[in-house]
Amino acid sequence: MATVNVEVNGRSYAVGCADGQEARVTELGAQFDGQVRQIAQSVGQVGDLRLFLMAALMLADELHEA
């Protein structure tokens, strides 16, 4: 199992993934970071947990619509 450091909202998180999936997890982390930063610009810094929840819900909505 590999470990990748993903930065979200200025903080680094170690994320485990299958060997060979490091680039994909890094790409997904960057996408999530972009979503979180976009929300933070709109609502301000309301705490990582709340920002992450809002970003996850928006991404889930986008996936549902697709």
C-alpha positions as CSV (number, residue, x, y, z in Angstrom):
1,M,0.0,0.0,0.0
2,A,1.3,3.4,-1.0
3,T,0.8,6.7,0.9
4,V,0.3,10.1,-0.8
5,N,0.3,13.5,0.8
6,V,-2.7,15.5,-0.3
7,E,-3.0,19.2,0.5
8,V,-6.5,20.5,1.1
9,N,-7.1,24.1,2.2
10,G,-3.5,24.6,3.1
11,R,-3.1,21.5,5.2
12,S,-1.4,18.3,4.3
13,Y,-3.1,14.9,4.8
14,A,-1.5,11.5,4.4
15,V,-3.8,9.2,2.3
16,G,-3.3,5.5,1.8
17,C,-3.9,4.1,-1.7
18,A,-3.2,1.0,-3.8
19,D,0.2,0.9,-5.4
20,G,0.1,2.6,-8.8
21,Q,-2.8,4.8,-7.8
22,E,-0.7,7.6,-6.4
23,A,-1.1,10.0,-9.3
24,R,-4.8,9.5,-9.4
25,V,-5.2,10.1,-5.7
26,T,-3.1,13.3,-6.0
27,E,-5.3,14.4,-8.9
28,L,-8.5,13.8,-7.0
29,G,-7.0,15.6,-4.0
30,A,-6.2,18.6,-6.1
31,Q,-9.8,18.6,-7.5
32,F,-11.2,18.4,-4.0
33,D,-8.9,21.2,-2.8
34,G,-10.2,23.4,-5.6
35,Q,-13.8,22.8,-4.5
36,V,-13.0,23.5,-0.9
37,R,-11.1,26.7,-1.7
38,Q,-14.0,27.9,-3.9
39,I,-16.4,27.4,-1.1
40,A,-14.1,29.1,1.4
41,Q,-14.0,32.1,-0.9
42,S,-17.8,32.2,-0.9
43,V,-18.6,31.6,2.8
44,G,-15.3,32.3,4.5
45,Q,-13.2,30.0,6.7
46,V,-15.9,28.2,8.7
47,G,-13.7,25.3,9.7
48,D,-12.2,22.4,7.7
49,L,-14.9,19.9,8.7
50,R,-17.7,22.2,7.5
51,L,-15.9,23.1,4.3
52,F,-15.1,19.5,3.6
53,L,-18.8,18.5,4.1
54,M,-20.0,21.3,1.9
55,A,-17.5,20.3,-0.9
56,A,-18.4,16.6,-0.6
57,L,-22.1,17.4,-0.9
58,M,-21.5,19.6,-4.0
59,L,-19.4,16.9,-5.6
60,A,-22.0,14.3,-4.8
61,D,-24.6,16.5,-6.4
62,E,-22.5,16.9,-9.5
63,L,-22.1,13.1,-9.7
64,H,-25.8,12.6,-9.2
65,E,-26.6,15.0,-12.0
66,A,-24.1,13.3,-14.4
